Amino acid sequence: MLLTLISACLLILCFPKFSFWPIAWFSFVPIFFSVRKTPRLSAAFFHFYLFGVLFFFVTWEWLRHVSYFGWLALVPLYALYFGAFGILTAWFWNRGRFFLSLFALPSAWAVLEWIRTEIPVWGFGWNLLAYSQSPNLNIAGIARFVGAYGVSWLLMFANLTVFFLIDFWRTRKKSEALDAVLALTILALIFGGNFFYQKNNSKILEPISAVRIALIQSNIPQEHKWDPRSKSAIIETHEQLSRLVTFGDRPDLIIWPEAAFPGYFNKDPERARVLALERELKIPILLGSPHFESLESSREISYNSAYLVDHRFAKEGRYDKIRLVSFGEYVPWRRFFNLFGLERFAYSLGVSDFEAGKEEKVFSLEGKSQFSVLICFEDTFPFLARRSVEQGAQFLVVITNDAWFSKSAAAYQHLQASIFRAIENGVPLVRSANTGVSAFIDRYGKVLDRVKDQEGHDTFIMGGLVRSISPPSEKTFYRTAGYQLPIYCLVFVLLSFILIIGGKTK
């Protein structure tokens, strides 16, 4: 039990606000010894499940600011992924397949993270193991080849390597010595190849900056966001910040955060103020706002949307959020929950009733560049960013409102996902967050600048920032084939099961 608690504490320290990223390379070692001492599948499940509960309970504590019930419900649910990994670990080791587990267990971990992130409805890819390396771009940069899941694979492989080295030192088993030497050789090849790649590419100069972007961080308190009495003041705040950041400058685009406009932008008369501001500044404005539609069937629907306001076009371009927050922005499986009256109960707790968008949208800036928007936690879904870039987006924009989570680690954990989306796709990424973190990230994942005050605070402060970004100069391997890594890992795990059950491995 003590070893399990130690592993949980070590992994927690890898993520914001601690961010001691080196610990991720050995944080699983103590719990591996727990499983080795108690090889029963049920015991392995218990140890890893407890590990997951403790990890999510602490690193997701910011969920309590939205819903204590949601926090306490999600933690034990997603800890099941850790428990499943524990069962797989014990299953391989009980059969003496330590050598095979060096590759099968990291593959299983990558598959479990993939499922946890991208499964419909329940997908919540927050705090992937790879994200712990966001401060260490030498390692995070490997995501340009194999994505975040591949970096997680590498970290788990390293943890197993450390475990086998320590276990060999304790037991002096020759069979484990071979496993450890092979593992160290593979790690050396990976690190050496990555070092060689970065050394040769560090001399490549970025192209001349082509697009100049202005970010707005308005810092609107969540309790005022949808208060009708605050509507005029909220719009005025965004107007003043837009004029401030463009004074003496002429960016190609101004970006406001998610839900910056406090009403249905396509229906609210106050939209005229935004249109007038855009014509005054002669700069397109991208803003977040709900969108309302009344269908012929008399059914009314709304979307969580991003508008590009540009007077040169007959109407505004719009992107509707595709991945909505379950039980936050909509109630999934409405007919089922309605049988028990739970749908109405959910809406009474403040759950929104948005409709999901159908497709990605690529916006154009007067022929200078093209970009796509990810709204809120959509940047935690690698496939959304990749599909947008494949459709022609030359940079990505994330608009979000993390005011829900108060002064917690949520904003910094969210930033980690954006860093990996930039690395994976090899494109710059720009974030505009209501309360922070609003930042510019280059295609290598480096945070170039962020909105902050004179004391260096970057959350729950008001401000703006203007900076130039460069279009991509290469297509990453991740976009070509690396994004398929979880599928290859799944195939490898299944083949490992077949080989072991068939008795064809030694």
Residue pairs with C-beta under 8 A, 6 or more apart in sequence:
1 34
1 47
1 50
3 30
3 31
3 33
3 34
4 30
4 31
4 34
4 47
4 48
4 50
4 51
5 54
6 30
6 31
7 27
7 28
7 29
7 30
7 31
7 34
7 51
8 50
8 51
8 54
8 55
9 54
10 23
10 26
10 27
10 30
11 23
11 24
11 27
11 28
11 51
11 55
11 132
12 18
12 54
12 55
12 58
12 59
13 20
13 23
13 27
14 20
14 21
14 23
14 24
14 27
14 132
15 59
15 127
15 131
15 132
15 409
15 413
15 416
16 409
16 412
16 413
16 416
17 409
17 412
19 132
19 135
19 412
21 132
21 133
21 134
21 135
21 136
22 136
24 129
24 132
24 133
24 155
25 155
25 158
25 159
25 162
26 158
26 159
26 162
27 159
28 156
28 159
28 160
28 163
29 159
29 162
29 163
29 166
31 47
31 48
31 51
32 89
32 159
32 160
32 163
33 163
33 167
34 47
35 43
35 44
35 47
35 48
35 86
35 89
35 90
35 93
36 93
36 167
38 44
38 47
39 90
39 93
39 94
40 90
41 87
41 90
41 91
41 94
43 90
44 86
44 87
44 89
44 90
45 83
45 84
45 86
45 87
45 90
46 83
46 86
47 86
48 82
48 83
48 85
48 86
48 87
48 89
49 79
49 80
49 82
49 83
49 86
50 79
51 79
51 82
51 86
52 78
52 79
52 80
52 81
52 82
52 83
53 75
53 76
53 79
55 79
55 82
55 127
56 74
56 75
56 78
56 79
56 127
57 75
59 127
59 409
59 413
60 71
60 74
60 75
60 126
60 127
61 71
61 408
61 409
62 405
62 406
62 408
62 409
62 410
63 70
63 71
63 74
63 405
64 71
65 404
65 405
65 406
65 408
66 328
66 404
66 405
67 349
70 327
74 124
77 122
78 116
78 124
81 112
81 113
81 115
81 116
84 112
85 105
85 108
85 109
85 112
88 104
88 105
88 108
88 493
89 101
89 105
92 98
92 100
92 101
92 104
92 105
92 496
92 500
93 101
95 500
97 104
97 496
97 500
97 505
98 164
98 175
98 176
98 179
99 175
99 178
99 179
99 182
100 496
100 499
100 500
100 505
101 160
102 157
102 160
102 161
102 164
102 179
102 182
102 183
103 157
103 492
103 496
104 492
104 493
104 496
105 156
105 160
106 152
106 153
106 154
106 156
106 157
106 160
106 489
107 153
107 488
107 489
107 490
107 492
107 493
108 489
108 493
109 129
109 152
109 153
109 156
110 149
110 150
110 152
110 153
110 156
110 485
110 486
110 489
111 486
111 489
111 490
111 493
113 125
113 128
113 129
113 148
113 149
113 152
113 486
114 149
114 486
114 489
116 123
116 124
116 125
117 123
117 124
117 125
117 128
117 380
117 381
117 382
118 125
118 381
118 382
118 383
121 326
121 332
121 333
122 326
123 323
123 381
124 380
125 380
125 381
125 382
125 417
126 377
126 380
126 413
126 417
127 413
127 416
128 148
128 149
128 152
129 151
129 152
129 155
129 156
130 140
130 143
130 148
130 149
130 150
130 151
130 152
130 155
130 420
131 148
131 413
131 416
131 417
131 420
132 155
133 139
133 140
133 151
133 155
134 140
134 415
134 416
134 419
134 420
134 445
137 423
137 444
137 445
137 446
138 194
138 195
138 198
139 151
139 154
139 194
140 151
140 419
140 420
140 423
140 445
141 194
141 198
141 423
141 444
141 445
142 150
142 151
142 154
142 190
142 194
143 150
143 151
143 420
143 423
143 424
143 445
143 478
144 423
144 424
144 426
144 476
144 477
144 478
144 482
145 476
145 477
145 478
145 482
146 153
146 477
146 478
146 482
146 485
147 382
147 420
147 424
147 478
147 482
147 483
147 485
148 382
148 420
148 424
149 382
149 485
149 486
149 489
150 482
150 485
151 420
153 485
153 489
154 190
157 183
157 186
157 187
158 187
160 183
161 180
161 183
161 184
161 187
164 176
164 179
164 180
164 183
165 180
165 184
167 173
167 176
168 176
168 177
168 180
204 473
206 442
206 470
206 473
207 470
207 471
207 473
208 470
209 468
209 469
209 470
210 368
210 369
210 468
210 469
210 470
210 471
211 252
211 253
211 365
211 368
211 369
211 395
211 468
211 469
211 470
211 471
212 249
212 250
212 251
212 252
212 253
212 466
212 467
212 468
212 469
213 251
213 252
213 253
213 255
213 430
213 440
213 466
213 467
213 468
213 469
214 242
214 245
214 246
214 249
214 251
214 253
214 254
214 255
214 283
214 464
214 465
214 466
215 245
215 255
215 430
215 431
215 432
215 438
215 439
215 440
215 451
215 464
215 465
215 466
215 467
216 238
216 241
216 242
216 245
216 254
216 255
216 256
216 257
216 260
216 432
216 438
216 464
217 241
217 257
217 432
217 433
217 434
217 435
217 436
217 438
217 451
217 461
217 462
217 463
217 464
217 465
218 234
218 237
218 238
218 241
218 256
218 257
218 260
218 434
218 462
219 434
219 435
219 436
219 460
219 461
219 462
220 230
220 234
220 237
220 403
220 434
220 435
221 403
222 401
222 403
222 404
224 230
224 234
225 234
225 259
225 262
225 401
225 403
226 262
230 262
231 262
231 263
231 270
232 270
234 260
234 262
235 261
235 262
235 270
235 273
235 274
237 462
238 256
238 260
238 287
239 273
239 277
241 462
241 463
241 464
242 254
242 256
242 277
242 281
242 285
242 464
243 281
244 464
245 251
245 254
245 464
245 465
245 466
246 254
246 281
246 283
246 466
249 466
250 283
251 283
251 466
252 283
252 284
252 365
252 366
252 368
252 369
253 283
253 284
253 285
253 286
253 365
254 281
254 283
254 284
254 285
254 286
255 285
255 286
255 287
255 397
255 399
255 430
255 432
256 285
256 286
256 287
256 288
256 399
256 432
257 288
257 399
257 400
257 401
257 432
257 433
257 434
257 438
258 288
258 304
258 306
258 375
258 376
258 399
258 400
258 401
258 433
258 434
259 288
259 289
259 290
259 304
259 401
259 434
260 287
260 288
260 289
260 399
260 434
261 268
261 270
261 271
261 274
261 287
261 288
261 289
261 307
263 270
263 271
263 289
263 290
264 289
264 290
264 291
264 292
264 302
265 271
265 274
265 287
265 289
265 290
265 291
265 305
265 307
265 316
266 291
266 292
267 292
274 285
274 287
274 309
275 309
275 311
277 285
278 284
278 285
278 309
278 310
278 311
279 311
284 308
284 309
284 310
284 365
285 308
285 309
285 310
286 306
286 307
286 308
286 309
286 363
286 373
286 397
286 399
287 306
287 307
287 309
287 399
288 304
288 305
288 306
288 307
288 375
288 399
288 401
289 305
289 306
289 307
290 302
290 303
290 304
290 305
290 354
291 302
291 303
291 304
291 305
291 307
291 318
291 320
292 300
292 301
292 302
293 300
293 301
293 302
293 303
294 300
295 301
301 355
302 353
302 354
302 355
303 320
303 321
303 354
303 355
303 357
304 320
304 321
304 324
304 329
304 352
304 354
304 375
304 376
305 318
305 319
305 320
305 321
305 357
305 375
306 318
306 319
306 321
306 373
306 375
306 397
306 399
307 316
307 317
307 318
308 316
308 317
308 318
308 363
309 316
310 316
310 317
312 366
317 361
317 363
318 361
319 357
319 360
319 361
319 363
319 372
319 373
319 375
320 355
320 356
320 357
320 358
320 361
321 329
321 354
321 356
321 357
321 375
321 376
321 378
322 356
322 357
322 358
322 359
322 360
322 378
322 384
323 356
323 377
323 378
323 381
323 384
324 330
324 354
324 356
325 376
325 377
326 332
327 346
327 351
328 351
328 352
329 351
329 352
329 354
330 351
330 352
330 353
330 354
330 355
330 356
331 337
331 342
331 343
331 346
331 347
331 351
331 353
334 343
337 343
337 346
338 344
347 353
360 372
360 384
360 387
360 388
360 391
361 372
361 373
362 370
362 371
362 372
362 388
362 391
362 392
362 393
363 370
363 371
363 372
363 373
364 370
365 371
369 394
369 395
369 471
370 392
370 393
370 394
371 393
371 394
371 395
371 396
371 397
372 385
372 388
372 389
372 391
372 393
372 396
372 397
373 396
373 397
373 398
373 399
374 384
374 385
374 388
374 396
374 397
374 398
374 399
374 421
375 398
375 399
375 400
376 399
376 400
376 401
377 400
377 414
377 417
378 384
378 398
379 385
379 396
379 398
379 400
379 414
379 417
379 418
379 421
379 429
380 414
380 417
382 420
382 421
382 424
382 483
383 483
385 396
385 421
385 424
385 425
386 424
386 425
386 478
386 479
386 483
388 396
389 396
389 425
389 427
389 479
390 479
393 427
394 427
394 471
394 472
395 427
395 428
395 429
395 430
395 469
395 471
395 472
396 421
396 422
396 425
396 427
396 428
396 429
396 430
397 429
397 430
397 431
397 432
398 418
398 429
398 430
398 431
398 432
398 433
399 431
399 432
399 433
400 414
400 431
400 432
400 433
400 434
401 433
401 434
401 435
402 410
402 411
402 414
402 433
402 434
402 435
402 436
402 459
403 434
403 435
405 411
407 459
407 460
411 433
411 435
411 436
411 437
411 459
412 437
414 433
414 437
415 431
415 437
415 439
415 447
418 429
418 431
418 439
418 441
419 429
419 441
419 445
419 447
420 445
421 429
422 428
422 429
422 441
422 442
422 443
422 444
422 445
423 443
423 444
423 445
424 476
424 478
424 479
424 482
424 483
425 443
425 472
425 476
425 478
425 479
426 443
426 472
426 474
426 475
426 476
426 478
426 479
427 443
427 471
427 472
428 440
428 441
428 442
428 443
428 469
428 470
428 471
428 472
429 441
430 439
430 440
430 441
430 469
431 437
431 438
431 439
431 440
431 441
432 438
435 459
435 460
436 450
436 451
436 458
436 459
436 460
436 461
437 450
437 451
437 458
437 459
438 450
438 451
438 458
438 463
438 465
439 447
439 448
439 449
439 450
439 451
439 458
440 447
440 448
440 449
440 450
440 465
440 467
440 469
441 447
441 448
442 448
442 469
442 470
443 470
443 472
448 467
449 465
449 467
450 458
450 465
451 458
451 461
451 463
451 464
451 465
452 458
452 461
452 463
453 461
453 463
476 482
496 505
499 505
